[in-house]
Amino acid sequence: MTMTNITILSKQPPGGRCTLYIRYAKAISRHMGVDSQVKYCESDEKDAGTPPALLIGETRIEPADGVIVSPEDLIKGLSSRFRSDKLIELHRILDAVQEQLMEEWSNE
């Protein structure tokens, strides 16, 4: 396993996508045993990047749909760093994280 860390660039307070990405990072940390951190920054900080963003190592994960990072985007970003059997289980966990947050949003 390659050493990996997850960084979330978030607005303060976190909005919808930032909240989702923070929850993704927590799930990845628990399941894969990697460190994660949340970095709160302003939208106009050029050197830090623009929130919301999710970085694996130094690589920003770009959403395939151009809007929201999905479990599939994360698995693709992690595929060179972890065994496929671990990623299959992680994909299921990330789907559940996304589904739970969508439920919470629909109940607001």
N, C-alpha and C positions, 0 to 999 in steps of 0.2 A: 504494500500500500504506500502510495506517495503521500507525504505530509501535505495536508490541505487545511486551509481555514476558510471560513465563510464570513463575509462582511456584508452587512446591510447598510446602505446609505438611506437614511430616513429623514423625513421632515419631523419637526417637533411641534405639536403632537403628531403621531403617525396617523395617516389617513388609511383608506382602504387597502391600496396596494402595499403600502409600507407595512401594515399590520399582517397582511398575507405573507410577505417576504420574511418578516420576523418569525412568524410561526413555522414557515418552511425551514428556516435556519435552525430553529430549536429542534425540529424533528430530525434534521440531518445530523445535528450534533449528537443527539441521543442515540440514534441508530448506527451512525458510522464512527462515533467517537472522535469527532473533529471539533476544534474550537470554533466558536462563532462570536461575533461582536456586532453591535449596532453602533453606527457612527451617525450622530445627528448633525445635519448640516443644512445650510440655506440653499435654496434652489439656484442661486447665482454663484456659488463657489466653484470656480473653474477647475482648480487643481484637485478637488475632492470628487468631482463628478456631480451629476445631477440626480437628486432623489426623485422617485424611488429607484433603487438599483440593488441588485444582488450580485456579489462578486464571489467567485470560487478562486481562491488564491488571488491573483492579480487580474483574472479574466472576468470581465463583465458579461453576465448571461443575458443575451438579447432574446426577447420574446419572439417566438416564431410568428405570432399573430400581430406583432408590432405594438402590442398594448400591455399585456400581462404575462409575466413569466409563468409557465405551466409546469406541472410535474414532469412532462416529457422534455421540456427545455432543460430542466435541472438534471435529469438522468443523462441526457446527452452531454451536458457539461461535466458530469462526474465520471463518464464511462471510461476515460483513460486512466482514472485514478483508483478505481475499485473493481473488485470481482463482480461479474455479472449476476451471480446468485444473490449477493448483498443488494445489488441495485434493483432486482426484481421486487424484493420485499420493501425496499425504500420507496419504490414507485407506488406501491399499494398504500403505504403510510402517507405519502405526499398527496395522493388523491383524496384520502380521508380528511386531511388537513384542509384542503381546498373546499371539499364538500361541506365540512362543518362551518367554515366561515361564510360560505354562500347561504347556508341555512340561517345563520345569525343575521346576515344582511337582509334576508327576505322577511325576517320576523320583526325588523325594526319599524 
